[in-house]
Amino acid sequence: MAELTLTTVDDTEALGESLAQQLNAGDLVVLDGPLGAGKTALTRGIARGLGVRGRVTSPTFMIARTHAPGERPGGGASVGLVHVDAYRLGTTGGSPLDELDALDLDTDLTDSVVVVEWGDGLAETLVDRHLLVSLRRLPDSDVRSASWRWVA
């Protein structure tokens, strides 16, 4: 497991950009952490590192946003990004797993990287291996910590 202290939003985005270098179509990234921990900022960095098109914002009310491939920084083939917020799944009386399945993310995984905020304990069912990133805000501070590892 790797760990890093993130003192600014730019640091969080830079971590995402760095992690993107390991990611390819078919990869799932699960982001774990409380409100304000930096999940969307990390996703912005991943998007920049993948070279996708479009502005990355929190998909809370849309559940999922799709970003088309663009051009990876430094060249190379870009892949798409699907950014999912699983926070509200299951709040309408349905099963969170059924609602996740209805998003048809397994189809998106064929040509995109899928990043799921609030997906720990839920999204792992989509793939055999995923990147789990845990973000935490240090008490009484704007400083955050991140740890990440591939989970099979």
N, C-alpha and C positions, 0 to 999 in steps of 0.2 A: 504494500500500500504506500502510495506517495502522499505527501502532505505539503501544504504551503500556506503561509500567512499572506492575506490579501489586504493591503492597507487602503487601497483606493478602488473605485469602480474600474478604472483603467487596468489595474492589476488583475481584476476578475475577468475582464474581457480578454486580456493577454493570455491568461490561463486557457480560456476557451479556444482561442486561436491556436495555441500550442497543442491542445488535445485534438483539434481538428486534423492535425497532420497524421494522426493514427487512425482516422475514421474513413470508412469506405461505404458504398451503398450496401445496405443490409445490416449495418450496425445500429444498435439501440443504445442510447445514453439515457440513464435514469437519474434524475436530479432529486436529491433529498435535502430538505432543510426547511426551516420555518419561514413565515412571511418576512420579507426584507433581507433574506440571507444572500441574495445575489443570483438566483436561478435564471432570471431573464437576462441579466447582464452576462452571465456565462454563456448563455445561448447566443447572444449577439456576437460574442467572440468566436464561438464555433461557426456561426454563419459566415463571419468575415473570413475565417480560415478556410472554409469550404468554397468560398467565392460565390455564394448564392445571391440571387437578386431579391430586392425588396427590403423594406425596413422591418426589423425584428422588434415586435412589441409583445407584451403578455397576451396570450390567447385565452385568458380567463373566460370571457363571455362568448367566444367563438368555439371554444374547446380545442380546435386544431387550426393551424395556419400552415399553408404549403408555400415554400419558396423554391422557385425554379433554379436549376443549375445556371451558373454564370461562368466565371473564369477564376480558377484558383490562383491566389497570389503566387508568383514565381512560376506560373505555368502548370500544366497538367490538367487532366480532365476533372471537371467539377461534377458533383452529384447534387441532387436536390436535398432539401431539408424539410421535414415535417416537424413542427413545433407544437406539442400537445400539452395542455394543462388539465391534468386528471383530478384537480381539486374538487370540482363539482360533480364528477361522475358518481352516480348512485344517490344523488340528493333529490331526485324527482320520483323516488319510489322504486326505480328499477335497480337491477343488479349492476354494480360497477363493472364487473367482468363482461356482462352483456352489452353495456354501453360502450366499453372499450372495443369489444368485438365489432360493434356496429360502425365504428370509425374505419374499419377495414385496413388497419395499419399494416397487417401482414402483406398486403398488396403493395403498399408504399415502400416497404422494406426492400423490394426488389431493385429499386433504382434511387433510393434516398437514404439518408441518415435520419433516424427518428429520435427526437429528444423529447422526453416526457417529464414535465415537472410534476411533482407530487405522485410519482408513479411507483415508488418503492412498495413492494408487496403486491403489485398489481400487473405492471407492464412486463415483468420478467417472463410471463407465460408466452410472450410473442416469439422469443428466440431462445437458442441454447446457451448463448453467451452475451453478456451486456457489460457496458461500462457504467459502474455505479459511482456517482460523484456526490459526496456529502458536503454541504455548505453550512457553516454555523457562524453566527454573529457573536463576537466576544462580548461578555457582559459590560454594560455601560460604555460601549465603544462603537465606533463605525468600522472597526477592524473585523475582518472575517477570516475564518480558516476554511480550507478546503482539503479534503482527502479523496482519493479516487483509486479504483482498482477494477480490473476486469473480473467478472464473476461468471463462472460456468455452472 
